[in-house]
Amino acid sequence: MANNVRAWSTTAASNGTADADINASEGCPPSSVNDAERQMMAKIKNTMITAEYLDHGYTATFASATTFASPGDLTAVYLSRRRLMFSDATTTYGTIVSSSFVASNTTVTVVMDSSVTLTSALTAVSIGAQAPTNLSAPANFNKEAYATTAGTSTAYTAAFTPKNVALTNGVHVRIKLNQTCGATPTLAVDGLTAKTIVKPGNVAVSAGDLTANSVLSLTYDSTLDKWVIAGAPAGAGITWATTSGSFNAADGNGYLVDTSGGTSTATLPASPSAGHKVMFADMAGTFNANKLTLSRNGNKIMGIAEDMDVSVQYAAFGLVYSDATNGWRII
């Protein structure tokens, strides 16, 4: 039994001989009726099992590495951001960028997953069961997943699977920063145009606000034409300064510490209150050669009555004061 449900028509009268496994022709013998019903039940069940992608029987003709054509006006089916599965030289996947109807054919432009391309071996296209117009899950719908950034501290890049094919209002991504940010950083996802990252309220991001290994949720705001951070990052509200050598750390301040010329010692506040916060970042990437020492100044750090040495290159972190028992805690 071939599961050729795609050969069935939406017009009842056309289904008499549409399926070689089912005799539904006019005047068929009574003995074929129950056989036909059982065949239909089996095929419908099999289709339900594999319903994530559906082959509707639309002819797909290879046009280029990123385009194919189907007869008729199928622009209402081939919607931007809808997922596709291709029966090509191998089974491959992609996401629709756009579709257009010209000269009796619909031409569909796609962005493929994992650097693959369409080939002349293309034989069929199966369409994702969900569409953007009926609450389809768009690219990167798993809000717990993230992509680790590349690029620089002021121009991050990120690549997702499935790819984002366009920046539309409300597109959501999660990223893990590969390094602490510089001032006014941007993010370019999947090769799309880089956009500035801002805090809620369109507040600019300062150098050091977003620390290495932070996982951020960002939403594209088409009115601002920017990526907006969901909530406040750990460094929000911190005033940053560049320093080296020995210095006194104050509540509410962040320090871009340059130890390229030698070790540095930061003395923590002597009488902190619960919630007081200070932050530090390795500005020159030299903590591994010349360490930063945090002098506890009479208070515990992580519940221990000892100073804290930081010798991890590009380390970026904060401390928040809890109480006399637990002291400063790393955030």
Backbone hydrogen bonds in HBPLUS format (Angstrom, degrees):
<---DONOR---> <-ACCEPTOR-->    atom                        ^
c    i                          cat <-CA-CA->   ^        H-A-AA   ^      H-
h    n   atom  resd res      DA  || num        DHA   H-A  angle D-A-AA Bond
n    s   type  num  typ     dist DA aas  dist angle  dist       angle   num
A0007-ALA N   A0004-ASN O   2.94 MM   3  5.59 160.7  1.98 115.9 121.9     1
A0008-TRP N   A0005-VAL O   2.88 MM   3  5.37 158.2  1.92 115.9 123.1     2
A0014-SER N   A0011-THR O   2.96 MM   3  5.59 153.2  2.03 120.1 128.4     3
A0015-ASN N   A0012-ALA O   3.08 MM   3  5.59 169.1  2.09 121.3 123.5     4
A0024-ALA N   A0016-GLY O   3.26 MM   8  4.42 145.4  2.38 155.2 147.6     5
A0022-ILE N   A0019-ASP O   3.05 MM   3  5.47 157.4  2.10 114.2 121.0     6
A0028-CYS N   A0025-SER O   3.24 MM   3  5.61 137.7  2.43 140.9 133.9     7
A0032-SER N   A0029-PRO O   2.98 MM   3  5.68 160.1  2.02 121.6 127.6     8
A0033-VAL N   A0030-PRO O   3.11 MM   3  5.46 154.7  2.17 110.5 118.0     9
A0036-ALA N   A0032-SER O   2.90 MM   4  6.04 157.3  1.95 148.2 154.4    10
A0037-GLU N   A0033-VAL O   2.98 MM   4  6.28 156.7  2.04 150.3 156.7    11
A0038-ARG N   A0034-ASN O   3.02 MM   4  6.23 158.7  2.07 145.8 150.8    12
A0039-GLN N   A0035-ASP O   2.94 MM   4  6.19 156.9  2.00 150.0 156.6    13
A0040-MET N   A0036-ALA O   2.94 MM   4  6.17 162.6  1.97 151.4 155.9    14
A0041-MET N   A0037-GLU O   2.95 MM   4  6.17 158.2  2.00 147.9 153.9    15
A0042-ALA N   A0038-ARG O   3.01 MM   4  6.22 159.1  2.05 147.4 152.4    16
A0043-LYS N   A0039-GLN O   2.94 MM   4  6.18 162.0  1.97 153.1 158.1    17
A0044-ILE N   A0040-MET O   2.87 MM   4  5.99 162.0  1.91 152.5 157.5    18
A0045-LYS N   A0041-MET O   3.01 MM   4  6.11 158.8  2.06 144.1 150.2    19
A0046-ASN N   A0042-ALA O   2.96 MM   4  6.16 160.1  2.00 146.6 152.2    20
A0047-THR N   A0043-LYS O   2.91 MM   4  6.09 151.3  2.00 144.3 152.2    21
A0048-MET N   A0044-ILE O   2.95 MM   4  6.22 151.8  2.04 146.1 153.6    22
A0049-ILE N   A0045-LYS O   3.09 MM   4  6.41 150.4  2.18 148.1 155.6    23
A0050-THR N   A0046-ASN O   3.32 MM   4  6.59 145.3  2.45 140.4 148.3    24
A0051-ALA N   A0048-MET O   3.36 MM   3  4.87 155.5  2.42 107.8 103.9    25
A0129-ALA N   A0052-GLU O   2.92 MM  77  5.40 161.8  1.96 148.3 145.6    26
A0054-LEU N   A0127-ILE O   2.90 MM  73  5.19 166.7  1.92 138.2 139.1    27
A0127-ILE N   A0054-LEU O   2.76 MM  73  5.19 157.2  1.82 144.1 136.7    28
A0061-THR N   A0069-ALA O   2.84 MM   8  5.13 164.7  1.86 151.9 157.2    29
A0069-ALA N   A0061-THR O   2.90 MM   8  5.13 155.7  1.96 139.8 147.7    30
A0063-ALA N   A0067-THR O   3.15 MM   4  5.38 149.2  2.25 142.7 134.9    31
A0064-SER N   A0067-THR O   3.10 MM   3  5.00 160.0  2.14 137.0 131.8    32
A0067-THR N   A0064-SER O   3.40 MM   3  5.00 164.0  2.43  96.4 100.7    33
A0118-LEU N   A0065-ALA O   2.92 MM  53  4.53 177.3  1.92 129.1 128.1    34
A0110-VAL N   A0066-THR O   2.89 MM  44  5.33 165.3  1.91 155.3 158.8    35
A0068-PHE N   A0108-VAL O   3.15 MM  40  5.52 146.4  2.27 142.0 152.2    36
A0108-VAL N   A0068-PHE O   2.88 MM  40  5.52 171.2  1.89 168.9 171.8    37
A0070-SER N   A0106-THR O   2.95 MM  36  5.25 150.9  2.04 142.2 151.6    38
A0106-THR N   A0070-SER O   2.76 MM  36  5.25 173.4  1.77 162.4 163.6    39
A0072-GLY N   A0104-SER O   2.85 MM  32  5.34 163.0  1.88 147.1 141.9    40
A0077-VAL N   A0074-LEU O   2.95 MM   3  5.25 150.7  2.04 108.1 117.5    41
A0078-TYR N   A0074-LEU O   2.88 MM   4  6.13 170.8  1.89 166.7 168.5    42
A0079-LEU N   A0077-VAL O   3.01 MM   2  5.66 127.4  2.29 107.0  91.7    43
A0082-ARG N   A0079-LEU O   3.03 MM   3  5.60 158.3  2.08 139.1 140.4    44
A0081-ARG N   A0096-ILE O   2.76 MM  15  5.05 177.8  1.76 142.1 142.4    45
A0096-ILE N   A0082-ARG O   2.95 MM  14  5.47 167.2  1.97 155.5 159.1    46
A0128-GLY N   A0083-ARG O   2.82 MM  45  4.96 155.8  1.87 156.8 148.9    47
A0084-LEU N   A0094-GLY O   2.95 MM  10  5.38 159.0  1.99 151.6 150.1    48
A0094-GLY N   A0084-LEU O   3.11 MM  10  5.38 154.7  2.17 144.7 146.9    49
A0085-MET N   A0126-SER O   2.84 MM  41  5.02 162.8  1.87 148.1 152.1    50
A0126-SER N   A0085-MET O   2.78 MM  41  5.02 176.3  1.78 159.9 161.2    51
A0086-PHE N   A0092-THR O   2.80 MM   6  5.20 168.4  1.81 148.4 152.5    52
A0092-THR N   A0086-PHE O   3.18 MM   6  5.20 157.0  2.23 138.4 145.2    53
A0087-SER N   A0124-ALA O   2.91 MM  37  5.12 177.7  1.92 149.0 149.6    54
A0123-THR N   A0087-SER O   2.88 MM  36  5.72 165.6  1.90 173.7 176.1    55
A0088-ASP N   A0090-THR O   3.12 MM   2  4.93 149.6  2.22 132.3 135.8    56
A0113-ASP N   A0093-TYR O   3.04 MM  20  5.84 170.0  2.05 149.6 146.5    57
A0095-THR N   A0111-VAL O   2.93 MM  16  5.43 158.3  1.98 146.1 152.1    58
A0111-VAL N   A0095-THR O   2.90 MM  16  5.43 157.3  1.95 153.8 160.5    59
A0097-VAL N   A0109-THR O   2.77 MM  12  5.51 169.5  1.78 146.7 149.4    60
A0098-SER N   A0109-THR O   3.35 MM  11  5.36 158.7  2.40 133.9 137.9    61
A0109-THR N   A0098-SER O   2.88 MM  11  5.36 170.3  1.89 157.5 160.8    62
A0100-SER N   A0107-THR O   2.99 MM   7  5.42 151.1  2.08 143.6 152.8    63
A0107-THR N   A0100-SER O   2.82 MM   7  5.42 158.7  1.86 164.2 163.9    64
A0102-VAL N   A0105-ASN O   2.89 MM   3  5.55 155.2  1.95 168.4 166.5    65
A0105-ASN N   A0102-VAL O   3.12 MM   3  5.55 162.2  2.16 116.2 121.7    66
A0116-VAL N   A0113-ASP O   3.18 MM   3  6.27 176.5  2.18 137.4 138.4    67
A0122-LEU N   A0119-THR O   3.15 MM   3  5.88 157.2  2.21 122.6 123.7    68
A0134-ASN N   A0131-ALA O   2.96 MM   3  5.61 165.5  1.98 122.6 127.4    69
A0136-SER N   A0131-ALA O   2.89 MM   5  4.61 127.8  2.17 136.7 133.6    70
A0145-ALA N   A0142-ASN O   3.10 MM   3  5.62 156.0  2.16 115.6 122.4    71
A0147-ALA N   A0174-ARG O   3.08 MM  27  6.56 151.2  2.16 142.0 144.4    72
A0176-LYS N   A0147-ALA O   2.92 MM  29  6.05 152.6  1.99 133.8 137.4    73
A0149-THR N   A0176-LYS O   2.95 MM  27  6.11 161.3  1.99 155.6 158.5    74
A0150-ALA N   A0157-THR O   2.85 MM   7  5.13 151.2  1.93 138.0 146.1    75
A0157-THR N   A0150-ALA O   3.04 MM   7  5.13 150.2  2.13 120.9 122.6    76
A0152-THR N   A0155-ALA O   3.12 MM   3  4.97 156.9  2.18 118.5 118.4    77
A0155-ALA N   A0152-THR O   3.28 MM   3  4.97 146.9  2.40  92.7 102.2    78
A0182-GLY N   A0153-SER O   2.87 MM  29  5.14 158.0  1.92 120.2 118.3    79
A0186-THR N   A0154-THR O   2.99 MM  32  5.97 141.1  2.14 114.0 124.1    80
A0156-TYR N   A0186-THR O   2.84 MM  30  5.92 141.6  1.98 156.7 148.2    81
A0188-ALA N   A0156-TYR O   2.97 MM  32  6.38 147.1  2.08 138.9 148.2    82
A0158-ALA N   A0188-ALA O   3.05 MM  30  6.45 142.6  2.20 154.7 154.4    83
A0190-ASP N   A0158-ALA O   2.83 MM  32  6.22 164.7  1.85 164.9 170.3    84
A0171-VAL N   A0168-THR O   3.07 MM   3  5.86 159.3  2.12 150.9 149.2    85
A0170-GLY N   A0220-TYR O   2.87 MM  50  5.35 173.9  1.88 164.1 162.2    86
A0220-TYR N   A0171-VAL O   2.88 MM  49  5.37 162.8  1.91 154.0 159.6    87
A0173-VAL N   A0218-LEU O   2.97 MM  45  5.41 162.4  2.01 153.4 158.7    88
A0218-LEU N   A0173-VAL O   2.84 MM  45  5.41 176.3  1.84 167.3 168.5    89
A0175-ILE N   A0216-LEU O   2.97 MM  41  5.41 153.8  2.04 149.7 157.3    90
A0216-LEU N   A0175-ILE O   2.78 MM  41  5.41 154.8  1.84 159.5 164.8    91
A0177-LEU N   A0214-SER O   2.95 MM  37  5.57 157.1  2.00 156.9 159.3    92
A0213-ASN N   A0177-LEU O   2.77 MM  36  4.95 164.1  1.80 140.1 143.1    93
A0181-CYS N   A0210-LEU O   2.88 MM  29  5.45 161.7  1.91 160.4 166.6    94
A0208-GLY N   A0181-CYS O   2.92 MM  27  5.34 155.8  1.98 132.4 140.0    95
A0184-THR N   A0205-VAL O   2.93 MM  21  5.25 169.0  1.95 161.8 159.0    96
A0197-ILE N   A0185-PRO O   2.93 MM  12  5.87 167.7  1.95 157.2 153.9    97
A0187-LEU N   A0195-LYS O   2.81 MM   8  5.43 150.8  1.90 144.3 151.4    98
A0195-LYS N   A0187-LEU O   2.94 MM   8  5.43 159.9  1.98 134.0 135.7    99
A0192-LEU N   A0189-VAL O   2.89 MM   3  5.54 167.9  1.90 127.7 131.4   100
A0227-TRP N   A0196-THR O   2.86 MM  31  6.06 158.3  1.91 151.4 158.2   101
A0198-VAL N   A0227-TRP O   2.83 MM  29  6.21 159.2  1.88 168.2 175.4   102
A0229-ILE N   A0198-VAL O   2.93 MM  31  6.24 162.6  1.96 163.6 168.9   103
A0199-LYS N   A0203-VAL O   2.77 MM   4  4.90 172.9  1.78 156.8 155.5   104
A0202-ASN N   A0199-LYS O   3.08 MM   3  5.67 120.1  2.45 147.7 149.1   105
A0203-VAL N   A0199-LYS O   3.30 MM   4  4.90 146.0  2.42 116.4 122.6   106
A0209-ASP N   A0206-SER O   3.07 MM   3  5.54 166.5  2.09 136.1 137.2   107
A0214-SER N   A0211-THR O   3.09 MM   3  5.71 149.7  2.19 139.2 139.8   108
A0230-ALA N   A0217-SER O   2.85 MM  13  5.50 164.4  1.88 160.7 160.0   109
A0219-THR N   A0228-VAL O   3.01 MM   9  5.31 155.8  2.07 139.8 146.8   110
A0228-VAL N   A0219-THR O   2.87 MM   9  5.31 171.4  1.88 144.4 146.9   111
A0221-ASP N   A0226-LYS O   2.94 MM   5  5.61 174.0  1.94 171.1 171.1   112
A0225-ASP N   A0221-ASP O   2.67 MM   4  5.59 134.8  1.87 141.6 157.0   113
A0226-LYS N   A0221-ASP O   3.25 MM   5  5.61 148.4  2.36 142.6 148.0   114
A0236-ALA N   A0233-PRO O   2.99 MM   3  5.39 168.8  2.01 119.7 122.9   115
A0238-ILE N   A0235-GLY O   3.16 MM   3  5.63 149.6  2.26 140.5 138.7   116
A0239-THR N   A0252-GLY O   3.14 MM  13  6.52 165.1  2.16 152.9 154.8   117
A0254-GLY N   A0239-THR O   2.74 MM  15  5.71 159.8  1.78 138.3 137.8   118
A0241-ALA N   A0254-GLY O   2.94 MM  13  6.35 138.9  2.11 142.9 153.3   119
A0256-LEU N   A0241-ALA O   2.80 MM  15  6.04 166.0  1.82 153.6 158.5   120
A0243-THR N   A0256-LEU O   3.06 MM  13  6.18 161.7  2.10 143.6 144.2   121
A0258-ASP N   A0243-THR O   2.86 MM  15  6.17 164.2  1.89 161.8 166.7   122
A0265-THR N   A0245-GLY O   3.19 MM  20  6.35 137.8  2.38 114.0 124.8   123
A0247-PHE N   A0265-THR O   2.95 MM  18  6.49 152.0  2.03 162.3 169.1   124
A0267-THR N   A0247-PHE O   2.92 MM  20  6.34 162.7  1.95 155.4 160.8   125
A0249-ALA N   A0267-THR O   2.84 MM  18  5.75 163.3  1.86 145.1 151.0   126
A0253-ASN N   A0250-ALA O   3.19 MM   3  5.76 146.8  2.30 142.4 140.6   127
A0252-GLY N   A0277-LYS O   2.67 MM  25  5.46 158.5  1.72 161.3 169.0   128
A0279-MET N   A0253-ASN O   3.10 MM  26  6.53 150.8  2.19 143.7 148.8   129
A0255-TYR N   A0279-MET O   2.88 MM  24  6.18 148.1  1.98 130.8 139.4   130
A0281-ALA N   A0255-TYR O   2.95 MM  26  6.32 141.9  2.10 164.4 160.2   131
A0257-VAL N   A0281-ALA O   2.88 MM  24  6.04 145.7  1.99 164.5 175.4   132
A0283-MET N   A0257-VAL O   3.05 MM  26  5.42 149.3  2.15 129.7 136.7   133
A0262-GLY N   A0259-THR O   3.17 MM   3  5.09 159.4  2.21 102.6 109.0   134
A0264-SER N   A0291-LYS O   3.16 MM  27  6.62 160.2  2.20 154.8 159.8   135
A0293-THR N   A0264-SER O   2.82 MM  29  6.23 162.1  1.85 154.8 160.7   136
A0266-ALA N   A0293-THR O   2.78 MM  27  6.19 160.8  1.81 165.0 171.8   137
A0295-SER N   A0266-ALA O   2.78 MM  29  5.96 154.6  1.84 143.8 152.3   138
A0268-LEU N   A0295-SER O   3.00 MM  27  6.01 177.0  2.00 162.1 162.5   139
A0276-HIS N   A0273-SER O   3.02 MM   3  5.75 162.8  2.05 145.6 146.3   140
A0275-GLY N   A0321-TYR O   2.86 MM  46  5.44 166.4  1.88 156.3 154.5   141
A0321-TYR N   A0276-HIS O   2.85 MM  45  5.41 158.6  1.90 153.7 161.0   142
A0278-VAL N   A0319-LEU O   2.98 MM  41  5.41 155.0  2.05 151.4 159.5   143
A0319-LEU N   A0278-VAL O   2.74 MM  41  5.41 161.2  1.77 166.2 169.8   144
A0280-PHE N   A0317-PHE O   2.81 MM  37  5.59 166.5  1.83 170.8 172.9   145
A0317-PHE N   A0280-PHE O   2.92 MM  37  5.59 156.1  1.98 156.8 164.7   146
A0282-ASP N   A0315-ALA O   2.86 MM  33  5.51 148.4  1.95 163.2 173.2   147
A0289-ALA N   A0286-THR O   2.98 MM   3  5.26 139.3  2.15 105.7 117.0   148
A0290-ASN N   A0286-THR O   2.78 MM   4  5.94 178.0  1.78 170.9 171.4   149
A0292-LEU N   A0310-VAL O   3.04 MM  18  5.11 164.3  2.06 147.8 150.5   150
A0310-VAL N   A0292-LEU O   2.73 MM  18  5.11 159.4  1.77 158.0 164.8   151
A0294-LEU N   A0308-MET O   2.68 MM  14  4.99 169.3  1.69 154.0 157.8   152
A0308-MET N   A0294-LEU O   3.06 MM  14  4.99 162.3  2.09 139.3 143.9   153
A0299-ASN N   A0296-ARG O   3.16 MM   3  5.36 168.6  2.17 114.3 117.2   154
A0328-TRP N   A0300-LYS O   2.86 MM  28  6.23 160.3  1.90 143.6 141.1   155
A0301-ILE N   A0304-ILE O   2.95 MM   3  5.34 164.9  1.97 149.0 147.8   156
A0304-ILE N   A0301-ILE O   3.07 MM   3  5.34 162.1  2.10 109.8 115.5   157
A0302-MET N   A0328-TRP O   2.63 MM  26  5.69 165.3  1.65 161.1 166.3   158
A0303-GLY N   A0326-ASN O   2.83 MM  23  4.06 132.1  2.06 138.4 133.3   159
A0315-ALA N   A0312-VAL O   3.11 MM   3  5.42 144.4  2.24 138.3 132.6   160
A0331-ILE N   A0318-GLY O   2.83 MM  13  5.09 159.6  1.87 134.9 136.8   161
A0320-VAL N   A0329-ARG O   2.88 MM   9  5.32 157.0  1.93 147.7 154.0   162
A0329-ARG N   A0320-VAL O   2.80 MM   9  5.32 164.6  1.82 143.8 148.5   163
A0322-SER N   A0327-GLY O   2.97 MM   5  5.52 161.7  2.01 137.0 142.7   164
A0327-GLY N   A0323-ASP O   2.60 MM   4  5.19 147.4  1.71 150.3 160.3   165
